[in-house]
Amino acid sequence: LDALDPELAEEVRSRMLTFADLTKLERRDVQLVLRGIDVTILALAMKGASETVNDAIRTNVSERNREMLDDEINAGRPARLSQVEEARATIVRVIRDLEGQGIITVHHADEDEYVY
């Protein structure tokens, strides 16, 4: 797509939403997304994720859920990549659903940033 239409390729890139984009959400929005996610799915999605993503998740769950998450992660069971990707897709679907309902706002690359 880059070779055929660089502008369209950039537009597609700016509109794509990935699991890592969780770090781009406002703190309150991250909490809303994580609220409905089962800890086992969350732990699975975190496997192999960047430290930034893991920190964003850990700082936005309750202490009790953080302990359960730690227990699940420390169990150290290997997971298939397809399972990790499905867990991440589940979280991305929640983000898209909440955005579609107007409950959270996802900031895309081409939108204006806030100035404080």
C-alpha distances in whole Angstrom, upper triangle without the diagonal:
4,5,5,6,7,9,8,6,9,11,9,11,14,15,14,18,19,22,22,22,26,27,25,28,31,34,35,32,32,35,34,31,34,37,36,34,37,37,37,33,33,34,32,29,30,30,28,27,27,31,29,28,31,33,32,33,36,37,37,38,42,44,45,42,41,44,43,39,41,43,40,38,41,42,39,38,35,32,30,26,26,28,27,24,26,28,25,23,27,27,23,25,28,26,24,27,29,27,27,31,31,33,30,28,24,23,20,18,19,22,25,27,31,33,37
4,6,6,5,8,8,5,8,11,10,10,13,15,15,18,19,23,22,22,25,26,25,27,31,33,35,32,32,35,35,32,34,37,37,35,38,38,38,34,33,35,33,29,30,30,28,27,26,30,28,28,31,33,31,33,36,37,36,39,42,44,46,42,41,44,43,40,41,43,41,38,41,42,40,39,36,33,31,27,27,30,28,25,27,29,26,25,28,28,25,26,29,27,25,29,31,28,28,32,32,33,31,28,24,23,19,17,17,21,24,26,29,32,35
4,6,6,10,10,9,11,14,14,14,17,19,19,22,23,26,26,26,29,30,28,31,34,37,39,36,35,39,39,36,38,41,41,39,41,42,41,37,37,38,36,33,34,33,31,30,30,33,32,31,34,36,35,36,40,40,40,42,46,48,49,46,45,48,47,43,44,47,44,41,44,45,42,42,39,36,33,30,30,33,31,28,30,32,29,28,32,32,28,30,33,31,29,32,34,31,32,35,35,37,34,31,28,26,23,21,21,24,27,29,33,35,38
4,7,9,9,9,12,13,13,15,17,18,19,22,24,27,27,26,30,31,29,32,35,38,39,36,36,40,39,36,38,41,41,39,42,42,42,38,38,39,37,34,35,35,33,32,32,35,34,33,36,38,36,38,41,42,41,43,47,49,50,47,46,49,48,44,46,48,45,43,46,47,44,43,40,37,35,31,31,34,32,29,31,33,30,28,32,32,28,29,33,31,28,32,34,31,31,34,34,36,34,31,28,27,23,21,21,24,27,29,33,36,39
4,6,5,6,9,10,11,12,14,16,17,20,22,26,26,24,28,29,27,29,32,35,37,34,34,37,37,34,36,39,39,38,40,41,41,37,37,38,36,33,34,35,33,31,31,34,32,31,35,36,34,36,39,40,39,41,45,47,49,45,44,48,47,43,45,47,44,42,46,46,44,43,40,38,35,32,31,34,32,29,30,32,29,27,31,30,27,28,31,28,26,30,31,28,28,32,31,34,31,28,25,24,20,18,17,21,24,26,30,32,36
4,5,5,6,9,10,10,12,14,15,19,21,24,23,22,26,26,24,27,30,33,35,32,32,35,35,33,35,38,38,36,39,40,40,36,35,37,35,31,32,33,31,29,28,31,29,29,32,34,32,34,37,37,37,39,43,45,47,43,42,46,45,41,43,45,43,41,44,45,42,42,39,37,34,31,30,33,31,28,30,31,28,27,30,29,26,27,30,27,26,29,30,27,28,31,31,32,30,27,23,21,18,16,15,19,21,23,27,29,33
4,5,5,6,9,10,11,12,14,18,20,24,23,21,25,25,23,25,28,31,33,30,30,34,33,31,34,37,36,36,39,39,39,36,35,37,35,32,32,34,32,29,29,31,29,29,32,33,31,33,36,37,36,38,42,44,46,43,42,45,45,41,43,45,43,41,44,45,43,43,40,38,36,32,31,34,32,28,30,31,28,27,29,29,25,26,29,26,24,27,28,25,25,29,28,30,27,24,21,19,15,14,12,16,18,21,24,27,30
4,5,5,6,9,10,11,12,16,18,22,22,20,24,25,22,24,27,31,32,29,29,33,32,29,32,35,34,33,36,37,37,34,33,35,33,30,31,32,30,28,28,31,29,28,31,33,31,32,35,36,35,37,41,43,44,41,41,44,43,40,41,44,41,39,43,44,42,41,38,36,33,30,29,31,29,26,27,29,26,24,27,26,23,24,26,24,21,25,26,23,23,27,26,28,26,23,20,19,15,14,13,16,19,22,25,28,32
4,5,5,6,9,10,11,14,16,20,19,18,22,23,21,23,26,29,31,28,28,31,31,28,30,33,33,32,34,35,35,31,31,32,31,27,28,29,27,25,25,28,26,25,29,30,28,30,33,34,33,35,39,41,42,39,38,41,41,37,39,41,39,37,40,41,39,38,35,33,30,27,26,28,27,23,25,27,23,22,25,25,21,22,25,23,21,24,26,23,23,27,27,28,26,23,20,18,14,13,13,17,20,22,25,28,31
4,5,5,6,9,10,13,15,19,18,16,20,20,18,21,24,27,28,26,26,29,29,27,29,32,32,31,34,34,35,31,30,32,30,27,27,29,27,24,24,26,24,23,27,28,26,28,31,32,31,33,37,39,41,38,37,40,39,36,38,40,38,36,39,40,38,38,36,33,31,27,27,29,27,24,26,27,23,22,25,24,20,22,24,22,20,24,25,21,22,26,25,27,24,21,17,15,12,10,10,13,16,18,22,24,28
4,5,5,6,9,12,15,19,18,16,19,20,18,19,22,26,27,24,24,28,27,25,28,31,30,30,33,34,34,30,29,32,30,27,28,29,28,25,25,27,25,24,28,29,26,28,31,31,30,33,36,39,40,37,36,40,39,36,38,40,38,36,40,41,39,39,36,33,32,28,27,29,27,24,25,26,23,21,24,23,19,20,22,20,18,21,22,19,19,23,22,24,21,18,15,14,10,9,8,12,15,17,21,24,27
4,5,5,6,10,12,16,16,15,18,19,17,19,22,25,27,23,23,27,26,23,26,29,28,27,30,31,31,28,27,29,27,24,25,27,25,23,23,26,24,22,26,27,25,26,30,30,29,31,35,37,38,35,35,38,37,34,36,38,35,34,37,38,36,36,33,30,28,25,24,26,24,20,22,23,20,18,21,20,16,18,20,18,16,19,21,18,18,22,22,23,21,18,15,14,11,11,11,14,17,19,23,26,29
4,5,5,9,10,14,14,12,16,17,15,17,20,23,25,22,21,25,25,22,24,28,27,26,29,30,30,26,25,27,25,22,23,24,22,20,20,23,20,19,23,24,22,24,27,28,27,29,33,35,36,33,32,35,35,31,33,36,33,31,34,36,34,33,31,28,27,23,23,24,22,19,21,22,18,17,20,19,16,18,20,17,16,20,21,18,19,23,22,23,20,18,14,13,9,9,10,13,16,18,21,24,27
4,6,8,11,14,13,11,15,15,13,15,18,21,22,19,20,23,23,21,23,26,26,26,29,29,30,27,25,27,26,22,23,25,23,21,20,23,20,19,23,24,21,23,26,26,25,28,31,34,35,32,31,35,34,31,33,36,33,32,35,36,35,35,33,30,29,25,25,26,24,21,22,23,19,18,20,19,15,17,19,16,15,18,19,16,17,21,19,21,18,15,11,10,6,5,7,9,13,14,17,20,24
4,6,10,13,14,11,14,16,13,14,18,21,21,18,19,22,21,19,22,24,24,23,27,28,28,25,24,26,25,21,23,25,24,21,21,24,21,19,23,24,21,22,26,26,25,27,30,33,34,31,31,34,33,30,32,35,32,31,35,36,34,34,32,29,28,24,23,24,22,19,20,21,17,16,18,17,13,14,16,13,12,15,16,13,14,17,17,18,16,13,10,9,6,8,9,10,14,15,19,22,25
4,7,10,11,9,12,14,13,14,18,20,21,18,18,21,20,17,20,23,22,21,24,25,25,22,21,23,22,18,20,21,20,18,18,21,19,17,20,22,19,20,24,25,23,25,29,31,32,29,29,32,31,28,30,32,29,28,31,33,31,30,28,25,24,21,20,21,19,16,17,17,14,13,15,14,10,12,15,12,11,15,16,13,15,18,18,19,16,14,11,11,8,10,12,14,17,18,21,24,27
4,7,8,6,9,11,10,11,15,17,18,15,14,17,17,14,16,19,19,18,21,22,22,18,17,20,19,15,16,19,18,15,16,19,16,14,17,19,16,17,20,21,20,21,25,28,29,25,25,28,27,24,26,29,26,25,28,29,28,28,26,23,22,19,18,19,16,13,14,15,11,10,12,11,7,10,11,9,8,12,13,11,13,16,16,17,14,12,9,10,9,11,13,14,17,17,20,23,26
4,5,5,8,10,10,12,15,17,18,15,14,17,17,14,15,18,18,16,19,19,19,16,15,17,15,12,13,15,14,12,13,16,14,11,14,16,14,14,18,19,18,20,23,26,27,23,22,26,25,21,23,26,23,21,25,26,24,24,22,20,19,16,15,16,13,10,12,12,8,8,11,9,6,10,12,10,10,14,15,14,16,19,19,18,16,15,11,12,12,13,16,17,20,19,22,25,27
4,5,6,9,10,11,15,15,17,14,12,14,15,12,12,16,16,13,16,16,16,13,11,13,12,8,9,12,12,9,10,13,12,8,11,13,11,11,15,16,15,16,20,22,23,19,19,22,21,17,19,22,19,18,21,23,21,21,20,17,17,14,14,14,11,9,11,9,6,7,9,7,6,10,11,9,11,14,15,14,17,19,19,18,15,15,12,14,14,15,19,19,22,21,23,26,27
4,5,6,8,10,13,14,17,14,12,15,16,13,14,17,18,16,18,18,18,15,13,14,14,10,10,12,11,8,8,10,9,6,9,11,10,11,14,15,15,17,20,22,24,20,19,22,22,18,20,22,20,18,22,23,22,22,21,19,19,16,17,17,13,12,14,13,9,11,13,10,9,13,14,12,14,17,17,16,19,21,21,20,16,16,12,13,13,14,18,18,20,19,21,23,25
4,5,5,7,11,12,14,12,10,14,15,12,13,17,18,16,19,19,20,17,15,17,17,13,13,16,15,12,11,13,10,8,12,13,10,12,15,16,15,17,21,23,25,21,20,24,24,20,22,25,23,21,25,26,25,26,24,22,22,19,19,19,16,14,16,15,11,12,14,11,9,12,13,10,12,15,14,13,16,18,17,17,13,12,9,9,10,11,14,15,17,15,17,20,22
4,5,6,9,10,11,9,7,10,11,9,10,13,15,13,16,16,18,15,12,15,15,12,12,15,15,11,11,12,10,7,10,11,8,8,12,12,11,13,17,19,21,18,17,21,20,17,19,22,20,19,22,24,24,24,23,21,22,19,20,19,16,15,16,14,10,12,12,9,8,12,11,8,11,14,13,12,16,17,17,15,12,11,9,11,12,14,17,17,18,17,18,21,22
4,6,8,9,12,10,8,11,13,12,12,16,17,16,19,18,20,18,15,16,17,14,13,16,15,12,10,11,7,6,9,9,6,8,11,11,11,14,17,19,21,19,17,21,21,18,20,23,22,20,23,25,24,25,25,23,24,21,22,21,18,17,19,17,13,15,16,13,12,16,15,12,15,17,16,15,19,20,19,17,14,13,11,11,12,13,17,17,18,15,16,19,19
4,7,9,11,10,9,13,14,13,14,17,19,18,21,21,23,20,18,20,20,17,16,19,19,15,14,14,10,10,13,12,9,12,15,14,13,16,20,22,24,22,21,24,25,22,23,26,25,23,27,29,28,29,28,26,27,24,24,24,20,19,21,19,15,17,18,14,13,16,15,12,14,17,15,13,17,19,17,16,12,10,8,7,9,10,14,13,14,12,13,16,17
4,6,8,6,6,10,10,10,12,14,16,16,20,20,22,20,17,19,20,17,17,20,20,16,16,16,13,11,14,13,10,11,14,13,11,14,18,21,23,20,19,23,23,21,23,26,25,24,27,29,28,29,29,27,28,25,25,24,21,20,21,19,16,16,17,13,12,14,13,10,12,14,12,11,15,16,14,12,8,7,6,7,10,12,15,14,14,12,13,16,17
4,5,5,6,9,10,11,12,14,17,17,21,21,23,22,19,21,23,20,19,23,23,19,18,18,14,13,15,14,10,12,15,12,11,14,17,20,22,20,19,23,24,21,23,27,26,25,28,30,30,31,31,30,30,28,28,27,24,23,24,21,19,20,19,16,15,17,15,12,15,16,13,12,16,16,14,12,9,8,9,9,13,15,17,15,15,12,12,14,14
4,5,5,6,9,10,11,12,15,16,19,19,22,20,17,19,21,19,18,21,22,18,18,17,13,12,14,12,8,10,12,9,7,11,13,16,18,17,16,20,21,19,21,24,23,23,25,28,28,29,30,28,30,28,28,26,23,23,24,21,19,20,19,16,16,18,16,13,16,17,14,15,18,18,16,13,11,11,12,13,16,18,21,19,19,16,15,17,16
4,5,5,6,9,10,11,14,15,18,18,22,20,17,20,22,20,20,23,24,21,21,20,17,15,16,15,11,12,13,11,8,11,13,16,18,16,17,20,21,20,22,25,24,24,27,29,30,31,31,30,31,29,29,27,25,24,24,21,19,21,19,16,16,18,14,13,16,16,12,13,17,16,14,10,9,10,12,14,17,20,22,20,20,17,16,18,18
4,5,5,6,9,10,12,13,17,18,21,19,16,19,21,18,18,22,23,19,20,19,16,14,16,15,11,11,14,13,10,12,14,18,19,17,18,21,21,19,22,25,24,24,27,29,29,30,30,28,29,27,27,25,22,22,21,19,17,17,16,13,13,14,11,9,12,12,9,10,13,13,11,8,6,8,9,11,15,17,20,18,18,16,16,19,19
4,5,5,6,8,11,11,14,15,17,16,13,16,17,15,14,18,19,16,16,16,13,11,12,12,8,8,11,10,7,9,12,15,17,14,14,18,18,16,19,21,20,20,23,25,25,26,26,25,26,24,24,22,19,19,19,16,14,15,14,11,11,13,11,9,12,13,11,12,15,15,14,11,9,10,10,13,16,18,21,19,20,18,18,21,21
4,5,5,6,9,10,13,13,17,15,13,16,18,16,16,19,21,18,19,18,16,13,13,13,10,8,10,9,5,7,9,13,14,12,13,16,16,15,18,20,19,20,23,24,25,26,27,25,27,26,25,23,21,21,20,17,16,17,15,12,14,15,12,11,15,15,12,14,17,16,15,12,10,13,14,16,19,22,24,23,23,21,20,23,22
4,6,5,8,10,13,14,17,16,14,17,19,17,17,21,23,20,21,21,18,16,16,16,13,11,14,13,9,10,12,16,16,14,15,19,18,17,20,22,21,22,25,26,27,28,28,26,27,26,25,23,21,21,20,17,16,16,14,11,13,13,9,9,12,11,8,11,14,12,12,9,8,11,13,16,19,22,24,22,23,21,21,24,23
4,6,7,7,11,13,15,13,11,15,16,14,15,18,20,17,18,19,17,14,14,15,12,10,13,13,10,10,13,17,17,14,15,19,18,16,19,21,19,20,23,24,25,25,25,23,24,22,22,20,18,17,16,13,12,13,11,7,9,10,6,6,10,10,8,10,13,12,13,10,9,11,12,15,17,20,23,21,23,21,21,25,25
4,6,5,8,9,12,10,8,12,13,12,12,16,18,16,17,17,16,13,12,13,10,8,10,11,8,7,10,13,13,10,11,15,14,12,15,17,16,16,20,21,22,22,23,21,22,21,21,18,16,17,16,12,12,13,11,8,11,12,9,9,13,13,11,14,16,16,16,13,12,15,15,18,20,23,26,24,26,24,24,27,27
4,6,8,10,13,12,11,14,16,15,16,19,22,19,21,20,19,16,16,16,13,11,12,13,9,8,9,13,12,10,12,15,14,13,17,18,17,18,21,22,24,24,25,23,25,24,23,21,19,20,18,15,15,16,13,11,14,14,10,11,15,14,12,15,17,16,16,13,13,16,17,20,23,26,28,27,28,26,26,28,28
4,7,9,12,11,10,14,15,14,16,19,22,20,22,22,21,18,17,18,16,13,15,16,13,11,12,16,15,12,14,17,15,14,18,19,17,19,22,22,23,23,24,22,23,23,22,19,18,18,16,13,14,14,11,9,12,12,8,11,14,12,11,15,16,15,17,14,14,17,18,21,23,27,29,28,29,28,28,31,31
4,6,8,7,7,10,11,11,12,15,18,17,19,19,19,15,15,16,14,11,13,15,12,10,12,15,14,11,13,15,13,11,15,16,14,15,19,19,20,20,20,18,20,19,18,15,14,15,13,10,11,12,8,7,11,11,9,11,14,13,13,16,18,17,19,16,16,18,18,22,23,26,29,28,30,28,29,32,32
4,6,5,6,9,10,11,12,15,18,17,20,20,20,17,16,17,16,13,14,16,14,11,13,15,13,9,12,13,10,10,13,14,11,13,16,16,18,17,18,16,18,19,18,14,14,15,13,10,12,13,10,10,14,14,12,15,17,16,17,20,21,21,22,20,19,22,22,25,27,29,32,32,33,32,32,35,35
4,5,5,6,8,10,10,13,16,15,18,18,18,15,13,15,15,11,11,14,13,10,11,12,11,7,9,10,7,6,10,10,8,10,13,13,15,15,16,15,18,18,18,14,13,16,14,11,12,15,12,12,15,16,14,16,20,19,19,22,24,24,25,22,21,23,23,26,28,30,33,32,34,32,32,35,35
4,5,5,6,9,10,11,15,15,18,18,20,16,14,17,17,13,14,17,16,13,15,16,14,10,12,12,9,7,10,10,7,9,12,11,12,12,13,12,14,15,15,11,11,14,12,9,12,14,12,12,16,17,16,18,21,21,21,24,25,25,27,24,24,26,25,28,29,31,34,34,36,34,35,37,38
4,6,5,6,9,10,14,13,17,18,18,15,13,16,16,12,14,17,16,14,16,17,16,12,13,15,12,10,13,13,10,11,14,14,14,13,14,11,13,13,13,9,8,10,9,5,8,10,8,9,12,13,12,15,17,17,18,20,22,23,24,22,21,23,22,25,26,28,31,31,33,32,32,35,36
4,5,5,6,9,12,11,14,14,15,11,10,13,12,9,10,13,12,11,13,15,14,10,11,13,10,8,11,12,9,10,13,14,14,14,15,13,15,14,14,11,9,11,11,7,8,11,9,8,12,13,12,14,17,17,17,19,22,22,23,21,19,21,20,22,24,26,29,29,31,29,29,32,32
4,5,5,7,10,10,13,13,15,12,9,12,13,10,10,14,14,12,14,15,14,11,10,11,9,6,8,9,6,6,10,10,10,11,12,11,13,13,14,11,9,12,12,9,10,13,12,11,15,17,16,17,20,21,21,23,25,26,27,24,23,24,23,25,26,28,31,31,33,31,32,34,35
4,5,6,9,10,13,15,16,13,11,15,15,12,14,17,17,15,18,19,18,14,14,15,13,10,11,12,9,8,11,11,10,10,9,7,10,10,11,7,5,9,9,6,8,11,11,11,14,16,16,17,20,21,21,23,25,26,27,25,24,25,23,25,26,28,31,31,33,32,33,36,36
4,6,8,8,11,13,14,10,10,13,13,10,13,16,15,15,18,19,19,15,14,16,15,11,13,15,12,10,14,15,13,13,12,10,11,10,10,8,5,7,8,5,5,9,9,8,11,13,13,14,17,18,19,20,22,24,24,23,21,22,20,22,22,24,27,28,30,28,30,32,33
4,6,5,8,9,11,8,6,10,11,9,10,13,14,13,16,17,17,14,13,15,14,10,11,13,11,8,12,13,12,13,12,11,13,12,13,11,8,10,12,9,8,12,12,11,13,16,16,16,19,20,21,22,24,26,26,24,22,22,20,22,23,24,27,28,30,28,29,31,32
4,6,9,10,13,10,9,13,14,12,13,17,17,17,20,20,20,17,15,16,15,12,12,13,11,8,11,12,10,10,9,8,10,9,12,10,7,10,12,10,10,13,14,14,16,18,19,19,22,23,24,25,27,29,29,27,25,26,23,25,25,26,30,30,32,31,32,34,35
4,7,9,11,10,9,13,14,14,15,18,19,19,22,22,23,20,18,19,18,15,15,17,14,11,13,15,12,13,11,10,11,10,13,12,9,11,14,12,11,15,16,15,16,20,20,20,22,25,25,26,28,30,30,29,26,26,23,24,24,25,28,29,31,29,31,33,34
4,7,8,6,7,10,11,11,12,15,16,17,20,21,22,18,16,19,18,14,15,17,15,12,15,17,15,16,14,13,14,12,14,14,10,11,14,12,10,13,15,13,14,18,18,17,20,22,22,23,25,27,27,26,23,23,20,21,21,21,25,26,28,26,27,30,31
4,5,5,6,9,10,11,12,14,16,17,21,21,23,20,17,20,20,16,16,19,18,14,17,19,17,19,17,17,18,15,18,17,14,14,17,15,13,16,18,16,16,20,20,19,21,24,24,24,27,28,28,26,23,23,20,20,20,20,24,25,26,24,25,27,28
4,5,5,6,8,10,10,12,14,16,19,19,21,18,15,18,18,15,14,18,17,14,16,19,17,19,19,19,20,18,21,20,16,17,20,17,15,19,20,17,18,22,21,20,23,25,25,25,28,29,29,27,23,23,21,21,22,22,26,26,27,24,25,27,27
4,5,5,6,9,10,11,12,15,18,19,21,18,16,19,20,16,16,20,19,16,19,21,20,22,21,21,22,20,22,21,17,18,20,18,15,18,19,16,17,20,20,18,21,23,22,22,26,27,26,24,20,20,18,18,19,19,22,23,23,21,21,23,24
4,5,5,6,9,10,11,13,16,18,19,16,14,17,18,14,15,18,17,15,17,20,19,20,19,18,20,17,19,18,14,15,17,14,12,15,16,13,13,17,16,15,18,20,19,19,23,24,23,21,18,18,16,17,18,18,22,22,23,21,22,24,25
4,5,5,6,9,10,11,14,15,16,14,11,14,14,11,11,15,14,11,14,17,16,18,17,17,19,17,19,17,14,15,17,14,12,16,16,13,15,18,17,17,20,22,21,22,25,26,25,23,20,21,19,20,21,22,26,26,27,24,25,27,27
4,5,5,6,8,10,13,14,16,14,11,14,15,12,12,16,16,14,16,19,18,21,21,21,23,21,23,21,18,19,21,17,16,19,19,16,17,21,19,18,21,23,22,22,26,26,25,23,20,20,19,20,21,22,26,25,26,23,23,25,24
4,6,6,6,9,12,14,16,14,12,15,16,13,14,18,17,16,18,21,21,22,23,22,23,21,23,21,18,18,19,16,14,17,17,13,15,18,16,15,18,20,18,19,22,23,22,19,16,17,15,16,18,19,23,22,23,20,20,22,22
4,6,5,7,10,12,13,10,9,13,13,10,12,15,14,13,16,18,18,20,20,19,21,20,21,19,15,17,17,14,12,15,15,11,13,16,14,14,17,19,17,18,22,22,21,19,16,17,16,18,20,22,25,24,25,23,23,25,25
4,5,6,8,9,11,9,6,10,11,8,9,13,13,12,14,17,17,19,20,20,23,22,23,21,17,19,20,16,15,19,18,15,17,20,18,17,21,22,20,22,25,25,25,21,19,21,20,21,24,25,28,28,28,25,25,27,26
4,6,8,9,12,11,8,12,14,12,13,16,17,16,18,20,21,23,24,24,26,25,26,24,21,22,23,19,18,21,20,17,19,21,19,18,21,22,20,21,25,25,24,20,18,19,19,20,23,24,27,26,26,23,23,24,23
4,7,9,12,10,9,13,14,12,14,17,17,17,19,21,22,24,25,24,26,25,25,23,20,21,21,18,17,19,18,14,16,18,16,15,19,19,17,18,22,21,20,17,15,17,17,19,21,23,26,25,25,22,22,24,23
4,7,8,6,6,10,10,9,12,14,14,15,17,19,20,22,23,23,25,24,25,22,20,21,21,17,17,19,17,14,17,19,16,16,20,20,18,20,23,22,22,18,17,19,19,22,24,26,29,28,29,26,25,27,26
4,5,5,6,9,10,10,12,14,15,16,18,20,22,23,25,25,27,27,28,25,22,24,24,20,20,22,20,17,20,22,19,19,23,22,20,23,25,24,24,20,19,22,23,25,28,30,33,31,32,29,28,30,28
4,5,5,6,9,10,10,12,14,15,16,18,21,23,25,25,28,28,29,26,24,26,26,22,22,25,23,20,23,25,22,22,26,26,24,26,29,28,28,24,23,25,26,28,31,32,36,34,34,31,30,32,30
4,5,5,6,9,10,11,13,14,15,17,19,21,24,24,27,27,28,25,23,25,25,21,22,24,22,20,23,24,22,23,26,26,24,27,29,28,28,25,24,27,27,30,32,34,37,36,37,34,33,35,34
4,5,5,6,8,10,10,12,14,15,17,19,21,21,24,24,24,21,19,22,21,17,18,21,18,16,20,21,18,19,23,23,21,24,26,26,26,22,22,24,24,27,29,31,35,33,34,32,31,33,32
4,5,5,6,9,10,10,12,14,16,18,20,20,23,23,24,21,19,21,21,18,18,21,19,17,20,22,20,20,24,24,23,25,28,27,27,24,23,25,24,27,29,31,34,33,34,31,30,32,31
4,5,5,6,9,10,10,12,15,17,20,20,24,24,26,22,20,23,23,19,20,23,22,20,23,25,23,24,27,27,26,28,31,31,31,27,26,28,28,30,32,34,38,37,37,35,34,36,35
4,5,5,6,9,10,11,13,15,18,18,21,22,23,19,18,21,20,17,18,21,19,18,22,23,21,22,26,26,25,27,30,29,30,27,26,28,28,30,32,34,37,37,38,35,35,37,36
4,5,5,6,8,10,12,13,15,15,19,19,20,17,15,18,18,14,15,18,17,15,19,21,19,20,23,24,23,25,28,28,28,25,24,26,25,27,29,31,34,34,35,33,33,35,34
4,5,5,6,8,10,13,15,16,19,20,22,19,17,20,20,17,18,21,20,18,22,24,22,23,27,27,26,28,31,31,32,28,27,29,28,30,31,33,36,36,37,34,34,36,36
4,6,5,6,9,11,14,16,19,21,22,19,17,21,21,18,19,22,21,20,24,25,24,25,28,29,28,31,33,33,34,31,29,31,31,33,34,36,39,39,40,38,38,40,39
4,6,5,8,9,11,12,16,17,18,15,14,17,17,14,16,19,18,17,21,22,21,23,26,26,26,29,31,31,32,29,28,30,29,31,32,34,37,37,39,37,37,39,39
4,5,6,8,10,11,15,15,17,15,13,16,17,14,15,19,18,17,20,22,22,23,26,27,27,29,31,32,32,29,28,29,28,30,31,32,36,36,37,35,35,38,38
4,5,8,11,13,17,18,20,18,16,20,20,18,19,22,22,21,24,26,25,26,30,30,30,32,35,35,36,33,31,33,31,33,34,35,39,39,40,38,38,40,40
4,6,9,11,15,17,19,16,16,19,20,17,19,22,22,22,25,26,26,27,30,31,31,33,35,36,37,34,33,34,33,35,36,37,41,41,43,40,41,43,43
4,6,9,13,15,17,15,14,17,19,16,18,21,21,21,24,26,26,27,30,31,31,33,35,36,37,35,33,34,32,34,35,36,39,40,42,39,40,42,43
4,6,10,13,15,12,12,16,17,15,17,20,20,21,23,25,25,27,29,30,31,33,35,36,37,35,33,34,33,35,35,36,40,40,42,40,42,44,44
4,7,9,12,10,10,14,15,14,16,19,19,20,22,24,25,26,28,29,31,32,34,35,37,35,33,34,32,34,34,34,38,39,41,39,41,43,44
4,6,8,6,7,10,11,11,13,15,16,17,19,21,22,23,25,26,28,29,31,32,34,32,30,31,29,31,31,32,36,37,39,38,39,42,43
4,5,5,7,9,10,11,13,14,16,17,19,20,22,23,25,26,28,29,30,32,34,32,31,31,29,31,30,31,35,36,39,38,39,42,43
4,5,5,6,9,10,11,12,14,16,16,18,20,21,22,24,26,27,28,30,32,31,29,29,26,28,27,28,31,33,35,34,36,39,41
4,5,5,6,9,10,10,12,14,15,16,18,20,21,22,24,25,26,28,30,29,28,28,26,28,27,28,31,32,35,35,37,40,41
4,5,5,6,9,10,11,13,14,15,17,19,20,21,23,24,25,27,29,28,26,27,25,27,27,29,32,33,35,35,36,39,40
4,5,5,6,9,10,11,12,14,16,17,18,20,22,23,24,26,27,26,24,25,23,25,24,26,29,30,33,31,33,36,37
4,5,5,6,9,10,10,12,14,15,16,18,20,21,22,24,26,25,23,23,21,23,22,23,26,28,30,30,32,35,36
4,5,5,6,9,10,10,12,14,15,16,18,20,21,22,24,23,22,23,21,23,23,25,28,29,31,31,33,36,37
4,5,5,7,9,10,11,13,15,16,17,19,20,22,23,22,20,21,20,22,23,25,28,28,31,30,31,34,35
4,5,5,6,9,10,11,12,14,16,17,18,20,21,20,18,19,17,19,19,21,24,25,27,26,28,31,32
4,5,5,6,9,10,10,12,14,15,16,18,20,19,18,18,16,19,18,21,23,24,27,26,28,31,33
4,5,5,6,9,10,11,12,14,15,17,19,17,16,18,16,19,20,23,25,25,28,27,29,32,33
4,5,5,6,9,10,11,12,14,15,17,15,14,15,14,17,17,20,23,23,25,24,25,29,30
4,5,5,6,9,10,10,12,14,15,15,13,13,11,14,14,17,20,20,22,22,24,27,28
4,5,5,6,9,10,10,12,14,14,13,14,13,16,16,19,22,21,24,24,25,29,30
4,5,5,6,8,10,11,12,11,10,12,12,16,17,20,22,22,24,23,24,28,29
4,6,5,6,9,10,11,10,8,9,8,12,13,16,19,18,20,20,21,24,25
4,6,5,6,9,10,10,9,10,9,12,13,16,18,17,20,20,21,25,27
4,5,5,6,9,9,9,11,11,15,16,20,21,20,22,23,23,27,28
4,5,5,6,5,6,8,10,13,15,19,20,19,21,21,21,24,25
4,5,5,6,5,6,7,10,12,16,17,15,17,18,18,22,23
4,5,8,8,9,10,13,14,18,19,17,20,20,21,25,26
4,5,8,10,12,15,17,21,21,19,21,22,22,25,26
4,6,7,10,13,15,19,19,17,18,18,18,22,23
4,7,10,13,16,20,21,18,19,19,18,22,22
4,7,10,13,16,18,15,16,16,16,19,20
4,6,9,13,14,11,13,12,13,16,18
4,6,10,12,10,12,12,13,17,18
4,7,8,7,8,8,10,14,16
4,6,6,9,9,12,16,19
4,6,8,9,12,15,18
4,7,9,13,15,19
4,6,10,13,16
4,7,9,13
4,7,10
4,7
4
